[in-house]
Amino acid sequence: MSIGESVDQNPDYENHAIQSAVMDALITTICGAISDTSIILTSEEDHKEQQGKIDDLKNMIQHVSDLTEKVKNLNQQIYKSKDIF
């Protein structure tokens, strides 16, 4: 750049400014994509964790149901045995 040439008239400065703007936009876009991906992954992990808890609850409900059935059977056996005596 010569002494009389202004910054606005320098093609190298304009190219550099354009390249900087493009790089800034690219970096901003990449950061946004990383942020969005992080949010999605966190959401998926939360969903998997919640699904695991739901599965655990279903298993507990089934276990309680099985135990309830066994208790009913034992009660029936006890009452039958009392009738014998």
SVG drawing of the C-alpha trace seen along z (x, -y; Angstrom):
<svg xmlns="http://www.w3.org/2000/svg" viewBox="-62 -11 66 94">
<polyline fill="none" stroke="black" stroke-width="0.4" points="0.0,0.0 1.4,-3.4 1.3,-6.4 -1.4,-8.1 -3.5,-5.0 -6.3,-4.6 -7.3,-1.4 -10.5,-1.3 -8.7,-1.4 -6.3,1.5 -7.4,4.7 -5.3,6.8 -7.0,5.3 -10.4,5.9 -9.5,9.5 -8.2,10.0 -11.4,8.5 -13.6,10.8 -11.5,13.8 -11.8,12.9 -15.6,12.5 -15.9,15.8 -13.7,17.5 -15.7,15.9 -19.0,17.1 -17.5,20.6 -16.3,20.8 -19.6,19.5 -21.4,22.1 -19.2,24.9 -19.6,23.8 -23.3,23.8 -23.3,27.3 -21.2,28.5 -23.6,26.9 -26.6,28.4 -25.0,31.8 -24.2,31.6 -27.8,30.7 -29.1,33.6 -26.7,36.1 -27.6,34.9 -31.3,35.3 -30.7,38.8 -28.8,39.7 -31.6,38.4 -34.1,40.3 -32.0,43.5 -31.7,42.9 -35.5,42.4 -36.2,45.4 -33.9,47.5 -35.8,46.2 -39.1,47.1 -37.8,50.6 -36.7,51.0 -40.1,49.9 -41.8,52.4 -39.5,55.2 -40.3,54.2 -44.1,54.2 -43.8,57.6 -41.8,58.9 -44.4,57.5 -47.1,59.1 -45.3,62.5 -44.8,62.2 -48.5,61.2 -49.5,64.4 -47.2,66.5 -48.6,65.0 -52.1,65.8 -51.1,69.4 -49.5,69.7 -52.6,68.3 -54.7,70.8 -52.4,73.6 -52.6,72.4 -56.4,72.3 -56.5,75.7 -54.2,77.2 -56.4,75.7 -59.4,77.4 -57.6,80.7 -56.9,80.3"/>
</svg>
